[in-house]
Amino acid sequence: MRTEHATVGVAGVNRANSGFYDDNGYLIAPDLLTTAELEELRQEATEVFRGNRGQVDGLLDAAGLTDTEVLARYTAIHFPHKLSTLIRGYLFHPRIVNILIKIVSLNLKCMQSMLFVKAPGKLGQSWHQDEYYIPTRDRSLVGAWIAIDDASVENGCLWLIPGSHHPSVIRRRVPGNDPEFAEKDMIELSGYERDRIIPIEVQRGSVVFFNGYILHSSRRNSTANSFRMALVNHYMSAESMLPWDQDGKLPATEDLRDIVMVAGEDPYAWKSIVEVNKPYLRAEAPTRRS
């Protein structure tokens, strides 16, 4: 199994790892966040899931529970940056933005954040492409996956297929019943040999950048006591409009303006910003053990 990766140092992107991203669709930046930053993110995540940063439908009373007991109840929350000013601040993390402006655009906007907990026993996410859910017009979508905990094969790290973002098409989805995944459908993987599918095992503090068209998934956390917490923010070029209706949750639009500008200038500033997305918990699936 091939697991060599190009990595980015704190000095930022150079021509070699920029080329690796273009060819392979992902890039790993080890040690991008400090231990202190990781600890404040973990504590803030606990406050979010305790309901101390605002109530979200589905959050349960946490009185009398330890932090571990609280976090073990949940899989993920979408748009935590709308609840927490601290988490919102991480959209602008200078080391992350410094890489994004080299591989995406000098004018950069963020449209989504997701805070994953993935407690022991929680299922993974089936093979998919982020562009399927967040449509861009210019193929600039990129996820910045911040590892708050070490991510390993055992606790459900990312898996991806290098180069599968080419030729930037949305692949067919087919029924599936893999016990590792919460979903009942997945990307059809024919044409990709098994040895092309690789795990992205990273240490806490690393950030994985991946293209919106790359095929990726995660498997069940099969450990007894290891969480796999991650904050994932999605960015795109500000030059492109965003025809995203949140899978029909919002009215159809040519350009969703519920965004956060994180670098450069907004070419569509005359449209102003709106607030329509609401934080919500990811639907739970029953944990299944093999």
ABEGO torsion letter per residue (X at the ends): XBABBBBBBAAEBBAAAAAAAAAAGBBBBBGABBAAAAAAAAAAAAAAAAGAAEBBBGBBBABGBBAAAAAAABABBBGAAAABAAAAAAAABAAAAAAAAAAABABBBBABBBBBAGBBGBBBBBBBBAAAABBBAAGABBBBBBBABBBBAAAGBBBBBBGAAOAGBBBBBBBBABAABABABBBBABGBBAAABBBBBBBBGBBBBBBAABBBBBBBBABAABBBBBBBBBBBBAABBBBBAGGGABBBBABBABBBBABEBBAAAAAEBBBABBBBBBBBBBBBBX
